């Protein structure tokens, strides 16, 4: 796992276990936490994020969403069990309707 604090680039490799039925969650600070003083909150992605999650073979998760400050994804296809999923998060440069 790598995180670049200069620009918010995040890269991770995750070994998939399709017997786990709950999504994997990655916290991506797009919005300050409710009630947190703005001087005490680091928001890495104020314009949102571009996210890529896939295996080496190009398989994509059956579920992928970014909601508030959480990226979640789930692989359900047993064909990708024990494969590595690569997660890539990059800061958007301009705000759009979709995070």
N, C-alpha and C positions, 0 to 999 in steps of 0.2 A: 504494500500500500504506500502510495506517495501523495503528499499534499504540498503544493507550492504556495506558501503564504504571501508571495509577491502578487499573484494573480488569481489564486483560488483553484488552479488546476488540481483535479483529484483523479487518481488512477488506482484501481485495485483489481486484484485477481481473487476470485472466490471459487472454491471447490464446490461443485453442485451436488446436493443430496436431494433427489426428487421425492424421497419419503417424507421430507419435511413439508408440511402443508401450509405453513405460514410464510408470508413474504419476508424477504431480506429487506432491512431498512437501513438507509444511509441518511444522516442528518446533513442537510444543505441549508445554510443560513441565508435565506432569501429575505425574510422579514424579521425584525427584532422580536424577541419573545415578549408576550403580553406583560405589561407592567415593568419591564426592564428599563432602567434609565438609558437613554440613547448614548450617553458617554461611556456606558459600560457594556455595550453590545457590539460585537463585530458582525457585520452583515457582509458576507463574501460575495453574494450574488444579487445585488439590488435590482438588476434588470432581468433577473431570471437565469435559467440554466439551459444549456444544451446537454443532453444525456445520450450516451450510447451504452447499451448492455448487450453483449452477444458472446457466444462461444467461438473457439477457433474455427469451427466448421460453419459459422455464420448463423447458428440457431439463435433466435431471439426469445425473450421471456413471454409467457402467455399473458402475464399481467405486468404493466409498467405504468407508474404514475408518480407525479410530483404534486404533493398537496401540502400547503403551508411550507414548513421547513423540512419535510420528509420525502425522500425518494424511496419508493418501494417497488420491488419486482419479485416475480415468482416464476420459476420454471417448473412445468408440470409434465413435460414430455419425458418419459423414462429413458428415451434414447440418449439424452444428454447427462444422465446420471454419471457421476465421477468425472465429468469434464470440467474444465476451468472456464468460468465466465469472466470476461473483462468488462469492468465498469469504468466509464470515462465521463467526467463531469467538467464542463467548461462554462465560464461566465459568458452570458450574452452581452453584447455591447450596447444593444438598444432594447428597451422594454417593448414587449409585444403582449397580445392578449393571452397567448398560451405560454406557460412558464417553460 
